Amino acid sequence: MLAFQNAPIGIAISELRIIRGCNDEFARMIGYQFAELEGQSFRILYTSDRDFDRVRDIGLNDLQSGRA
């Protein structure tokens, strides 16, 4: 846990596009405190719902068809 929290790169753990955990560097990189991010949707990082959905859908067809 200490290595995760003090890693020199930003790391986030997510489930269904919800931030379940992150290290201090990840929070710092995006301008938040850890306590503000835990349990939040990654949606807060996008300027619009359209961008959030567009990123979600990149590669979706390939995944669904078994090509990825």
Stockholm file with secondary structure:
# STOCKHOLM 1.0

chainA/1-68         MLAFQNAPIGIAISELRIIRGCNDEFARMIGYQFAELEGQSFRILYTSDRDFDRVRDIGLNDLQSGRA
#=GR chainA/1-68 SS CHHHHTCSSCCEEEETTEEEEECHHHHHHHTCCHHHHTTCBGGGGSSSHHHHHHHHHTTHHHHHHTCC
#=GC SS_cons        CHHHHTCSSCCEEEETTEEEEECHHHHHHHTCCHHHHTTCBGGGGSSSHHHHHHHHHTTHHHHHHTCC
//
